[in-house]
Amino acid sequence: MNQPIDIEQLCAERGLRITEQRRIIA
């Protein structure tokens, strides 16, 4: 079963989390 909504949400959450961590580290 493919759920683009789940994948998109996970990607968006991961991307936001990575951006936040990178910003804090930078």
C-alpha positions in Angstrom: 0.0 0.0 0.0 1.5 3.3 -1.0 0.6 6.4 0.9 2.1 9.6 -0.6 0.6 11.6 2.2 2.5 9.7 4.8 5.7 9.9 2.8 5.3 13.6 2.2 4.6 14.2 5.9 7.6 12.2 7.0 9.9 14.0 4.4 8.5 17.4 5.4 9.0 16.6 9.1 12.5 15.2 8.6 13.5 18.1 6.4 12.2 20.6 8.9 14.0 18.7 11.7 17.2 18.6 9.7 17.0 22.3 8.9 16.4 23.1 12.6 19.3 21.0 13.7 21.6 22.4 11.0 20.6 25.9 12.0 21.3 25.3 15.6 24.6 23.7 14.8 25.6 26.4 12.3 
